Amino acid sequence: MSSDREERIKQRAYQIWEQEGRPHGADLRHWLKAFEEVAAEHASEHKAKDAGAASGRARKTRAKEEPAKPAKKSAAATATAKPTKPASSKQKSLH
C-alpha cells in the first residue's frame, strides 16, 4: 500500500474516532471503516480514469472503422463548376 494512501487512512480513522466522541477500544473498527472509504475513493478515481481512456479508445476505433467522408467543395470551386444537363423527360420504353 502506498504511504500516501496509508496516511489518508490514518487521518480518516482519526476523524471517525473524533466524530464518535473518542471512544476507547474502537480503533480497529475506525481503521477498517477508514480503509473501506479510502479504497472506495481510490476505486472510483481509477474507474473514472479508465472510463476516460476507454472513450478515447472507442473514438479512435470508430474513426478507423468509418470510411472517410469526401471533402466539401469550396464556394469558389462550386461556382466554377460546369452545370450538368437536366435528365431527358423522354425515356425509351422497354416494352
C-alpha positions, 0 to 999 in steps of 0.5 A, a space after each residue: 500500500 502506498 504511504 500516501 494512501 496509508 496516511 489518508 487512512 490514518 487521518 480518516 480513522 482519526 476523524 471517525 474516532 473524533 466524530 464518535 466522541 473518542 471512544 476507547 477500544 474502537 480503533 480497529 473498527 475506525 481503521 477498517 471503516 477508514 480503509 473501506 472509504 479510502 479504497 472506495 475513493 481510490 476505486 472510483 478515481 481509477 474507474 473514472 480514469 479508465 472510463 476516460 481512456 476507454 472513450 478515447 479508445 472507442 473514438 479512435 476505433 470508430 474513426 478507423 472503422 468509418 470510411 472517410 467522408 469526401 471533402 466539401 467543395 469550396 464556394 469558389 470551386 462550386 461556382 466554377 463548376 460546369 452545370 450538368 444537363 437536366 435528365 431527358 423527360 423522354 425515356 425509351 420504353 422497354 416494352 
